[in-house]
């Protein structure tokens, strides 16, 4: 069950809930699946846009990608009409409310020099796209702590 309680119009999180950089948001892949189930009722094709998290040191994004894409896979296997998935974002970007302080990109951007460098999570996403599958080898290489979660037994 989700560790959030709504009280008086405010979200109250369990202090042990995993959060992204700057407490920008909780890491809750099941929430994506639940929303896809709700959207299924519209009978319209679904495009998932801006699914990502700020993670300057890229230590959470590989697990985020693997767990969220697993929920997309689960939705597709339940015949929910997922037509596309667009990660947020390809390159670190300027966020109007946060300026350059949060780093969402699969590609790291040096704002001063405009130099770009593919992050490890970008390598992972590229491998998933090339292979068309998330297998235990990818999980072992990029987020080994998830092996038992994603591949139980």
C-alpha positions as CSV (number, residue, x, y, z in Angstrom):
1,X,0.0,0.0,0.0
2,X,1.0,3.6,-0.6
3,X,2.6,5.3,2.4
4,X,0.7,8.6,1.8
5,X,-2.2,10.0,3.7
6,X,-4.2,13.0,2.5
7,X,-5.2,15.2,5.4
8,X,-6.9,18.5,5.0
9,X,-5.9,18.7,1.3
10,X,-2.2,18.0,2.1
11,X,-0.1,15.0,1.1
12,X,1.6,13.5,4.1
13,X,4.4,11.0,3.3
14,X,5.9,8.4,5.4
15,X,9.5,9.7,6.2
16,X,10.9,6.5,4.7
17,X,9.4,7.1,1.3
18,X,12.1,7.3,-1.4
19,X,12.3,10.8,-2.8
20,X,14.1,12.4,-5.8
21,X,16.6,15.2,-5.6
22,X,15.3,18.2,-3.7
23,X,12.3,16.2,-2.5
24,X,10.8,17.0,-5.9
25,X,8.6,13.9,-5.8
26,X,8.3,10.5,-4.5
27,X,9.5,7.4,-6.4
28,X,6.3,5.5,-6.9
29,X,6.2,3.3,-10.0
30,X,2.9,1.7,-9.0
31,X,1.3,5.1,-9.2
32,X,2.1,5.2,-12.9
33,X,0.3,1.8,-13.4
34,X,-2.7,2.9,-11.4
35,X,-3.0,6.1,-13.4
36,X,-2.8,4.1,-16.7
37,X,-5.6,1.8,-15.4
38,X,-7.7,4.9,-14.7
39,X,-6.9,6.4,-18.1
40,X,-7.9,3.2,-19.8
41,X,-11.5,4.0,-19.1
42,X,-11.3,6.9,-21.6
43,X,-11.0,4.5,-24.5
44,X,-8.3,6.7,-26.0
45,X,-4.7,5.9,-26.9
46,X,-2.2,6.8,-24.1
47,X,1.1,8.6,-24.5
48,X,3.2,8.8,-21.4
49,X,5.1,12.1,-21.4
50,X,7.4,13.7,-19.0
51,X,8.1,10.6,-16.8
52,X,11.3,11.2,-15.1
53,X,13.0,12.6,-12.0
54,X,15.7,15.0,-11.0
55,X,18.9,13.1,-10.1
56,X,22.1,15.0,-10.5
57,X,24.4,12.1,-9.6
58,X,22.3,9.6,-11.5
59,X,22.2,7.1,-8.6
60,X,18.3,6.8,-8.7
61,X,17.4,7.2,-12.3
62,X,18.5,3.6,-13.5
63,X,16.2,2.0,-10.9
64,X,13.5,4.6,-11.7
65,X,13.6,3.7,-15.4
66,X,13.6,0.0,-14.8
67,X,10.7,0.0,-12.3
68,X,8.6,2.5,-14.2
69,X,9.1,0.8,-17.5
70,X,8.1,-2.5,-15.8
71,X,4.8,-0.9,-14.9
72,X,4.3,0.3,-18.5
73,X,5.0,-3.3,-19.7
74,X,2.5,-4.6,-17.1
75,X,-0.1,-2.1,-18.5
76,X,0.6,-3.2,-22.1
77,X,0.1,-6.8,-21.1
78,X,-3.3,-5.9,-19.7
79,X,-4.2,-4.4,-23.2
80,X,-4.1,-0.8,-22.0
81,X,-3.5,1.1,-25.2
82,X,0.0,2.6,-24.5
83,X,1.1,4.2,-27.7
84,X,4.3,5.9,-26.6
85,X,6.7,6.6,-23.7
86,X,8.7,9.8,-23.5
87,X,11.2,10.1,-20.7
88,X,11.7,13.5,-19.1
89,X,14.1,14.5,-20.2
90,X,16.7,13.8,-22.9
91,X,19.1,16.6,-21.8
92,X,19.3,18.6,-18.5
93,X,17.0,21.6,-19.0
94,X,16.1,24.9,-17.5
95,X,13.1,24.4,-15.2
96,X,11.1,27.7,-14.8
97,X,10.5,27.2,-11.0
98,X,14.0,25.7,-10.3
99,X,16.3,27.2,-12.9
100,X,19.3,24.8,-13.5
101,X,19.1,23.4,-10.0
102,X,17.4,20.1,-10.8
103,X,18.9,17.7,-13.4
104,X,16.4,15.6,-15.2
105,X,18.4,14.6,-18.3
106,X,19.6,11.3,-19.5
107,X,22.4,13.5,-20.9
108,X,24.3,15.8,-18.5
109,X,24.6,19.3,-19.7
110,X,27.4,21.7,-18.6
111,X,25.5,25.0,-18.8
112,X,28.7,27.1,-19.1
113,X,30.3,25.1,-22.0
114,X,27.2,23.4,-23.5
115,X,29.2,20.2,-23.4
116,X,27.0,17.1,-23.1
117,X,27.8,13.7,-21.6
118,X,25.6,10.6,-21.7
119,X,24.8,9.5,-18.2
120,X,24.7,5.9,-17.1
121,X,20.9,6.0,-17.1
122,X,21.1,7.2,-20.7
123,X,23.2,4.2,-21.6
124,X,20.6,2.0,-19.9
125,X,17.6,3.6,-21.7
126,X,19.5,3.2,-25.0
127,X,20.0,-0.5,-24.3
128,X,16.4,-1.0,-23.4
129,X,15.3,0.7,-26.6
130,X,17.8,-1.3,-28.8
131,X,16.9,-4.6,-27.2
132,X,13.2,-4.0,-26.8
133,X,13.3,-5.8,-23.5
134,X,14.4,-5.5,-19.9
135,X,16.2,-8.7,-19.0
136,X,18.1,-9.8,-15.9
137,X,21.4,-8.9,-17.4
138,X,20.5,-5.3,-17.8
139,X,19.1,-5.2,-14.3
140,X,22.3,-6.9,-12.9
141,X,24.5,-4.3,-14.7
142,X,22.5,-1.1,-13.9
143,X,20.5,-1.8,-10.7
144,X,21.5,-5.2,-9.2
145,X,19.5,-4.4,-6.0
146,X,16.3,-4.8,-8.1
147,X,17.0,-8.3,-9.3
148,X,14.8,-10.0,-6.7
149,X,12.1,-7.4,-7.2
150,X,11.9,-7.5,-11.0
151,X,12.8,-11.2,-11.3
152,X,11.5,-13.0,-8.2
153,X,12.2,-16.7,-7.9
